């Protein structure tokens, strides 16, 4: 009466998919794996520096650049914001 039955495992996976969604499940699996790996390393006493030296350096992508607005575009945007916040006459 445990998770040894494939139908129970399938039902559990369907419920997880419905609750968390398809995008979130791989992220959760990755973070769970990293946590378990870190826990095992801390129990065995291995230095994380040795594993970091062996792993290739990860590069982060720069954030997308903001678009500079010309003076006329800034005025139009400012006017639209001013008119949106202006009180309307009933």
C-alpha positions as CSV (number, residue, x, y, z in Angstrom):
1,X,0.0,0.0,0.0
2,X,2.9,2.3,-0.7
3,X,4.5,3.8,-3.7
4,X,5.5,0.4,-5.1
5,X,2.5,0.4,-7.3
6,X,3.1,2.2,-10.6
7,X,-0.5,3.5,-10.6
8,X,0.2,5.3,-7.3
9,X,3.4,6.9,-8.7
10,X,1.5,8.0,-11.9
11,X,-1.3,9.5,-9.8
12,X,1.2,11.3,-7.6
13,X,3.0,12.7,-10.7
14,X,-0.3,13.9,-12.2
15,X,-1.2,15.7,-8.9
16,X,2.2,17.3,-8.8
17,X,1.9,18.5,-12.4
18,X,-1.6,20.0,-11.7
19,X,-0.5,21.7,-8.5
20,X,2.9,23.1,-9.6
21,X,2.7,23.2,-13.4
22,X,5.1,21.9,-16.1
23,X,7.5,24.9,-15.8
24,X,8.1,24.6,-12.1
25,X,8.7,20.9,-11.8
26,X,12.2,20.8,-13.5
27,X,13.3,23.8,-11.3
28,X,12.1,22.0,-8.2
29,X,13.9,18.8,-9.2
30,X,17.1,20.7,-9.9
31,X,17.0,22.5,-6.6
32,X,16.2,19.3,-4.7
33,X,19.2,17.5,-6.4
34,X,21.5,20.4,-5.5
35,X,20.4,20.3,-1.9
36,X,20.9,16.6,-1.6
37,X,24.3,16.9,-3.3
38,X,25.3,19.6,-0.8
39,X,24.0,17.6,2.1
40,X,26.0,14.5,1.0
41,X,29.2,16.6,0.6
42,X,28.8,18.1,4.1
43,X,28.4,14.6,5.6
44,X,31.4,13.2,3.8
45,X,33.5,16.2,4.6
46,X,34.6,16.8,1.0
47,X,35.6,20.4,0.2
48,X,33.3,22.2,-2.1
49,X,36.2,24.1,-3.4
50,X,37.6,21.0,-5.1
51,X,34.4,20.4,-6.9
52,X,34.2,24.1,-7.9
53,X,37.7,24.0,-9.4
54,X,36.8,21.0,-11.5
55,X,33.5,22.5,-12.8
56,X,33.7,24.9,-15.7
57,X,32.9,28.5,-14.8
58,X,29.3,29.5,-15.6
59,X,28.8,32.7,-17.5
60,X,25.8,34.8,-16.8
61,X,24.0,36.6,-19.5
62,X,23.9,40.3,-19.2
63,X,20.5,41.9,-18.5
64,X,18.8,43.3,-21.5
65,X,19.7,46.9,-22.1
66,X,17.1,49.5,-21.5
67,X,16.0,51.5,-24.5
68,X,16.9,55.1,-24.4
69,X,14.0,57.4,-25.3
70,X,14.4,60.6,-27.3
71,X,13.3,63.9,-25.8
72,X,10.1,63.9,-27.8
73,X,9.3,60.3,-26.8
74,X,9.8,61.2,-23.1
75,X,7.4,64.1,-23.5
76,X,4.8,61.9,-25.0
77,X,5.2,59.3,-22.3
78,X,5.1,62.0,-19.6
79,X,2.0,63.5,-21.1
80,X,0.3,60.1,-21.3
81,X,1.1,59.5,-17.6
82,X,-0.1,62.9,-16.6
83,X,-3.4,62.5,-18.4
84,X,-3.9,59.0,-17.0
85,X,-3.6,60.3,-13.4
86,X,-5.7,63.5,-14.0
87,X,-9.1,63.5,-12.4
88,X,-12.0,63.2,-14.8
89,X,-15.0,65.5,-14.8
90,X,-18.3,63.7,-14.3
